[in-house]
């Protein structure tokens, strides 16, 4: 049995890696990484829409099931990927759920025109509540069978 190795290359070459190793590196030029549930049909559609709207190429958009994502962002608990969207800034600052959506809107060229709505009293609290409700009930909105189950609260080593 072989186990894939995940290595980060910060500087230099990856020539010292064992054969078959998976190299996970951050693609240059992206200010943010969006990590979404790749099994969820709604999440995939929203990620595709974001990719089209991101004309300035500020976002790297990756499904949470992509090999190496958990090794790349070890501070994010595994269950957080199932609960909500994760938005990671180049320096490691991480937002999730409605806060991530708010920041994505701020970063999009046309989104800046509506970002002021989040400054209204209670707007952030309402957005967070709407996001949590949507995330909990997405299987009823056409997500599919994947969202109907929740994985065990056990972290297995990758």
PASEBA-1860 file (N, C-alpha, C; in nm, 3 decimals):
! residues 158
1> XXXXXXXX> 0.085/-0.118/0.000/0.000/0.000/0.000/0.089/0.124/0.000 ~ 0.058/0.220/-0.084/0.133/0.344/-0.087/0.045/0.458/-0.040 ~ 0.106/0.555/0.024/0.036/0.670/0.076/0.093/0.793/0.010 ~ 0.008/0.879/-0.052/0.062/1.000/-0.115/0.118/1.094/-0.011 ~ 0.225/1.162/-0.045/0.289/1.258/0.043/0.256/1.397/-0.007 ~ 0.222/1.486/0.085/0.194/1.623/0.047/0.308/1.708/0.100 ~ 0.370/1.784/0.013/0.482/1.869/0.050/0.457/2.008/-0.003 ~ 0.502/2.109/0.071/0.494/2.247/0.025/0.633/2.288/-0.020
9> XXXXXXXX> 0.641/2.348/-0.135/0.768/2.399/-0.183/0.765/2.550/-0.168 ~ 0.848/2.603/-0.078/0.849/2.745/-0.052/0.950/2.814/-0.143 ~ 1.068/2.756/-0.153/1.171/2.811/-0.239/1.253/2.695/-0.293 ~ 1.313/2.715/-0.406/1.395/2.608/-0.462/1.314/2.517/-0.550 ~ 1.365/2.396/-0.570/1.298/2.303/-0.658/1.236/2.189/-0.580 ~ 1.149/2.118/-0.646/1.083/2.004/-0.583/1.152/1.874/-0.622 ~ 1.277/1.881/-0.667/1.345/1.762/-0.715/1.373/1.661/-0.604 ~ 1.372/1.706/-0.479/1.399/1.615/-0.368/1.276/1.537/-0.323
17> XXXXXXXX> 1.164/1.559/-0.390/1.041/1.489/-0.352/1.045/1.344/-0.396 ~ 0.983/1.256/-0.318/0.975/1.117/-0.360/0.883/1.103/-0.480 ~ 0.901/0.999/-0.561/0.814/0.979/-0.678/0.668/0.967/-0.635 ~ 0.579/1.031/-0.709/0.436/1.024/-0.680/0.388/1.122/-0.576 ~ 0.477/1.207/-0.524/0.437/1.304/-0.423/0.347/1.410/-0.486 ~ 0.253/1.458/-0.408/0.162/1.562/-0.453/0.215/1.695/-0.401 ~ 0.245/1.787/-0.490/0.294/1.918/-0.450/0.177/2.015/-0.451 ~ 0.150/2.077/-0.337/0.042/2.173/-0.326/0.105/2.310/-0.309
25> XXXXXXXX> 0.089/2.394/-0.406/0.144/2.529/-0.397/0.035/2.630/-0.427 ~ 0.054/2.748/-0.376/-0.040/2.856/-0.403/-0.005/2.917/-0.537 ~ -0.105/2.931/-0.622/-0.081/2.994/-0.751/-0.064/3.144/-0.729 ~ 0.038/3.200/-0.788/0.066/3.343/-0.771/-0.044/3.427/-0.833 ~ -0.062/3.545/-0.778/-0.156/3.641/-0.835/-0.291/3.644/-0.767 ~ -0.323/3.546/-0.687/-0.453/3.543/-0.621/-0.442/3.603/-0.482 ~ -0.531/3.694/-0.450/-0.533/3.754/-0.317/-0.608/3.665/-0.219 ~ -0.703/3.586/-0.269/-0.789/3.505/-0.184/-0.804/3.365/-0.242
33> XXXXXXXX> -0.828/3.268/-0.154/-0.864/3.133/-0.196/-1.003/3.103/-0.141 ~ -1.094/3.066/-0.229/-1.229/3.028/-0.192/-1.234/2.876/-0.188 ~ -1.270/2.819/-0.072/-1.281/2.674/-0.058/-1.428/2.643/-0.033 ~ -1.485/2.566/-0.126/-1.629/2.536/-0.121/-1.649/2.384/-0.124 ~ -1.770/2.341/-0.097/-1.805/2.199/-0.099/-1.824/2.154/-0.244 ~ -1.729/2.079/-0.295/-1.734/2.035/-0.434/-1.838/1.928/-0.462 ~ -1.893/1.867/-0.359/-1.998/1.767/-0.380/-2.136/1.830/-0.393 ~ -2.150/1.951/-0.343/-2.279/2.020/-0.342/-2.304/2.086/-0.478
41> XXXXXXXX> -2.416/2.052/-0.541/-2.448/2.108/-0.673/-2.467/2.259/-0.667 ~ -2.533/2.307/-0.565/-2.555/2.451/-0.550/-2.422/2.522/-0.532 ~ -2.335/2.467/-0.449/-2.205/2.528/-0.425/-2.120/2.530/-0.552 ~ -2.127/2.424/-0.631/-2.052/2.419/-0.758/-2.103/2.526/-0.854 ~ -2.236/2.543/-0.861/-2.292/2.646/-0.949/-2.251/2.785/-0.905 ~ -2.254/2.809/-0.775/-2.214/2.940/-0.723/-2.065/2.965/-0.746 ~ -1.983/2.862/-0.732/-1.839/2.876/-0.758/-1.814/2.907/-0.905 ~ -1.888/2.844/-0.994/-1.874/2.872/-1.138/-1.916/3.015/-1.169
49> XXXXXXXX> -2.022/3.063/-1.104/-2.066/3.201/-1.123/-1.960/3.299/-1.072 ~ -1.902/3.268/-0.958/-1.797/3.354/-0.903/-1.678/3.360/-0.998 ~ -1.643/3.247/-1.055/-1.531/3.244/-1.149/-1.557/3.335/-1.269 ~ -1.680/3.337/-1.317/-1.716/3.425/-1.430/-1.713/3.572/-1.391 ~ -1.758/3.603/-1.270/-1.763/3.742/-1.224/-1.625/3.796/-1.187 ~ -1.532/3.708/-1.156/-1.399/3.748/-1.110/-1.309/3.784/-1.228 ~ -1.336/3.895/-1.290/-1.259/3.936/-1.408/-1.119/3.982/-1.372 ~ -1.098/4.024/-1.248/-0.966/4.070/-1.203/-0.880/3.955/-1.151
57> XXXXXXXX> -0.934/3.835/-1.151/-0.863/3.714/-1.106/-0.806/3.730/-0.965 ~ -0.893/3.768/-0.874/-0.854/3.786/-0.734/-0.874/3.658/-0.653 ~ -0.954/3.564/-0.707/-0.989/3.445/-0.631/-0.936/3.317/-0.695 ~ -0.876/3.235/-0.614/-0.847/3.097/-0.652/-0.964/3.018/-0.594 ~ -1.034/2.942/-0.677/-1.155/2.874/-0.634/-1.128/2.723/-0.635 ~ -1.137/2.661/-0.516/-1.097/2.521/-0.500/-1.203/2.446/-0.420 ~ -1.242/2.326/-0.465/-1.334/2.246/-0.383/-1.260/2.192/-0.260 ~ -1.330/2.178/-0.150/-1.267/2.131/-0.027/-1.217/1.988/-0.039
65> XXXXXXXX> -1.268/1.913/-0.137/-1.224/1.775/-0.156/-1.098/1.766/-0.241 ~ -1.048/1.876/-0.291/-0.928/1.877/-0.374/-0.809/1.824/-0.292 ~ -0.729/1.735/-0.349/-0.615/1.681/-0.273/-0.523/1.792/-0.223 ~ -0.490/1.785/-0.097/-0.396/1.879/-0.038/-0.457/2.002/0.025 ~ -0.587/2.023/0.012/-0.650/2.143/0.069/-0.636/2.144/0.220 ~ -0.664/2.033/0.284/-0.657/2.029/0.431/-0.514/2.044/0.481 ~ -0.419/1.993/0.405/-0.279/2.011/0.443/-0.235/2.156/0.422 ~ -0.290/2.218/0.323/-0.255/2.357/0.290/-0.310/2.456/0.392
73> XXXXXXXX> -0.427/2.423/0.447/-0.491/2.509/0.547/-0.516/2.430/0.675 ~ -0.411/2.391/0.747/-0.427/2.302/0.863/-0.503/2.365/0.980 ~ -0.516/2.496/0.985/-0.587/2.561/1.094/-0.738/2.555/1.078 ~ -0.787/2.514/0.962/-0.931/2.503/0.942/-0.973/2.361/0.978 ~ -1.061/2.343/1.076/-1.107/2.208/1.112/-1.182/2.142/0.997 ~ -1.170/2.012/0.985/-1.232/1.938/0.874/-1.382/1.962/0.867 ~ -1.450/1.967/0.981/-1.595/1.985/0.980/-1.636/2.125/0.933 ~ -1.544/2.222/0.940/-1.576/2.358/0.895/-1.601/2.361/0.744
81> XXXXXXXX> -1.533/2.274/0.669/-1.553/2.269/0.524/-1.695/2.223/0.490 ~ -1.752/2.135/0.572/-1.888/2.088/0.549/-1.992/2.190/0.593 ~ -1.956/2.274/0.690/-2.052/2.368/0.747/-2.066/2.495/0.665 ~ -1.956/2.543/0.605/-1.966/2.671/0.536/-1.849/2.695/0.440 ~ -1.869/2.793/0.357/-1.767/2.840/0.264/-1.649/2.895/0.344 ~ -1.527/2.869/0.298/-1.407/2.922/0.362/-1.338/3.016/0.264 ~ -1.297/3.131/0.312/-1.227/3.229/0.231/-1.096/3.261/0.301 ~ -0.985/3.229/0.236/-0.853/3.244/0.299/-0.774/3.350/0.224
89> XXXXXXXX> -0.731/3.452/0.297/-0.649/3.557/0.238/-0.505/3.509/0.226 ~ -0.430/3.569/0.140/-0.292/3.531/0.114/-0.211/3.518/0.243 ~ -0.238/3.602/0.343/-0.163/3.598/0.468/-0.217/3.496/0.568 ~ -0.323/3.422/0.531/-0.378/3.318/0.617/-0.505/3.358/0.690 ~ -0.539/3.486/0.690/-0.664/3.528/0.754/-0.779/3.454/0.689 ~ -0.866/3.398/0.771/-0.974/3.313/0.720/-1.110/3.365/0.763 ~ -1.199/3.374/0.666/-1.338/3.411/0.692/-1.425/3.294/0.648 ~ -1.542/3.283/0.710/-1.633/3.176/0.668/-1.776/3.225/0.668
97> XXXXXXXX> -1.859/3.151/0.596/-2.001/3.181/0.593/-2.033/3.318/0.537 ~ -2.122/3.390/0.607/-2.167/3.521/0.560/-2.054/3.623/0.556 ~ -1.959/3.614/0.648/-1.844/3.706/0.646/-1.761/3.685/0.519 ~ -1.749/3.560/0.476/-1.677/3.530/0.352/-1.753/3.585/0.231 ~ -1.884/3.569/0.230/-1.967/3.622/0.121/-1.954/3.774/0.114 ~ -1.958/3.839/0.229/-1.944/3.984/0.233/-1.811/4.028/0.173 ~ -1.703/3.961/0.209/-1.572/3.998/0.156/-1.562/3.970/0.006 ~ -1.619/3.861/-0.039/-1.620/3.829/-0.182/-1.692/3.940/-0.258
105> XXXXXXXX> -1.806/3.984/-0.206/-1.882/4.092/-0.271/-1.797/4.219/-0.278 ~ -1.726/4.249/-0.169/-1.640/4.369/-0.167/-1.530/4.362/-0.271 ~ -1.479/4.243/-0.298/-1.366/4.226/-0.389/-1.407/4.227/-0.536 ~ -1.533/4.197/-0.565/-1.579/4.195/-0.704/-1.601/4.337/-0.755 ~ -1.567/4.362/-0.880/-1.581/4.498/-0.934/-1.722/4.555/-0.919 ~ -1.823/4.482/-0.957/-1.960/4.532/-0.947/-2.017/4.515/-0.805 ~ -1.953/4.434/-0.725/-1.999/4.412/-0.588/-1.977/4.531/-0.497 ~ -1.879/4.612/-0.532/-1.849/4.729/-0.449/-1.968/4.824/-0.439
113> XXXXXXXX> -2.051/4.823/-0.542/-2.168/4.913/-0.543/-2.272/4.873/-0.440 ~ -2.276/4.746/-0.400/-2.375/4.701/-0.301/-2.312/4.665/-0.166 ~ -2.181/4.673/-0.155/-2.113/4.635/-0.030/-2.155/4.725/0.087 ~ -2.199/4.845/0.057/-2.240/4.937/0.163/-2.357/4.883/0.245 ~ -2.433/4.791/0.186/-2.548/4.734/0.257/-2.507/4.666/0.388 ~ -2.386/4.612/0.391/-2.340/4.543/0.511/-2.309/4.639/0.626 ~ -2.306/4.769/0.598/-2.282/4.868/0.703/-2.412/4.910/0.772 ~ -2.524/4.870/0.717/-2.652/4.902/0.780/-2.664/4.828/0.913
121> XXXXXXXX> -2.735/4.888/1.009/-2.752/4.820/1.139/-2.815/4.681/1.121 ~ -2.760/4.586/1.187/-2.808/4.448/1.189/-2.790/4.372/1.058 ~ -2.733/4.435/0.955/-2.719/4.368/0.825/-2.631/4.244/0.836 ~ -2.520/4.256/0.908/-2.430/4.140/0.921/-2.497/4.026/0.997 ~ -2.571/4.059/1.101/-2.640/3.956/1.179/-2.746/3.887/1.094 ~ -2.818/3.965/1.015/-2.920/3.907/0.927/-2.855/3.821/0.820 ~ -2.746/3.871/0.760/-2.676/3.794/0.656/-2.625/3.662/0.713 ~ -2.572/3.666/0.835/-2.521/3.543/0.897/-2.634/3.444/0.922
129> XXXXXXXX> -2.746/3.493/0.968/-2.861/3.405/0.993/-2.913/3.343/0.863 ~ -2.923/3.425/0.759/-2.969/3.375/0.628/-2.871/3.271/0.575 ~ -2.740/3.297/0.587/-2.641/3.203/0.538/-2.651/3.069/0.613 ~ -2.658/3.075/0.745/-2.667/2.951/0.825/-2.793/2.872/0.791 ~ -2.904/2.942/0.773/-3.029/2.875/0.735/-3.015/2.809/0.599 ~ -2.959/2.882/0.503/-2.936/2.826/0.370/-2.845/2.703/0.379 ~ -2.734/2.712/0.452/-2.638/2.602/0.461/-2.703/2.478/0.522 ~ -2.788/2.499/0.623/-2.855/2.385/0.688/-2.958/2.319/0.597
137> XXXXXXXX> -3.023/2.396/0.512/-3.134/2.345/0.432/-3.102/2.334/0.283 ~ -2.976/2.339/0.247/-2.941/2.338/0.104/-2.983/2.210/0.034 ~ -2.992/2.099/0.107/-3.033/1.972/0.044/-3.177/1.980/-0.006 ~ -3.260/2.063/0.059/-3.398/2.080/0.016/-3.408/2.175/-0.104 ~ -3.299/2.245/-0.132/-3.298/2.344/-0.240/-3.233/2.290/-0.367 ~ -3.208/2.161/-0.372/-3.152/2.103/-0.494/-3.007/2.064/-0.487 ~ -2.951/2.059/-0.368/-2.810/2.024/-0.354/-2.785/1.879/-0.393 ~ -2.870/1.791/-0.351/-2.853/1.651/-0.384/-2.835/1.565/-0.261
145> XXXXXXXX> -2.807/1.439/-0.283/-2.799/1.343/-0.172/-2.678/1.366/-0.084 ~ -2.571/1.426/-0.137/-2.452/1.448/-0.056/-2.482/1.530/0.068 ~ -2.559/1.635/0.051/-2.585/1.725/0.163/-2.684/1.667/0.264 ~ -2.745/1.556/0.230/-2.839/1.493/0.321/-2.769/1.418/0.434 ~ -2.641/1.390/0.417/-2.571/1.319/0.523/-2.465/1.411/0.582 ~ -2.430/1.386/0.704/-2.324/1.460/0.771/-2.217/1.358/0.811 ~ -2.092/1.384/0.780/-1.987/1.290/0.818/-1.972/1.283/0.970 ~ -1.914/1.174/1.016/-1.889/1.158/1.158/-1.799/1.269/1.208
153> XXXXXX> -1.810/1.302/1.334/-1.727/1.406/1.394/-1.591/1.348/1.433 ~ -1.533/1.271/1.347/-1.404/1.207/1.374/-1.306/1.252/1.265 ~ -1.189/1.297/1.306/-1.086/1.333/1.209/-0.992/1.216/1.191 ~ -0.985/1.166/1.070/-0.892/1.060/1.038/-0.768/1.122/0.977 ~ -0.651/1.074/1.008/-0.531/1.131/0.946/-0.536/1.112/0.796 ~ -0.494/1.215/0.725/-0.497/1.208/0.578/-0.371/1.146/0.526
END
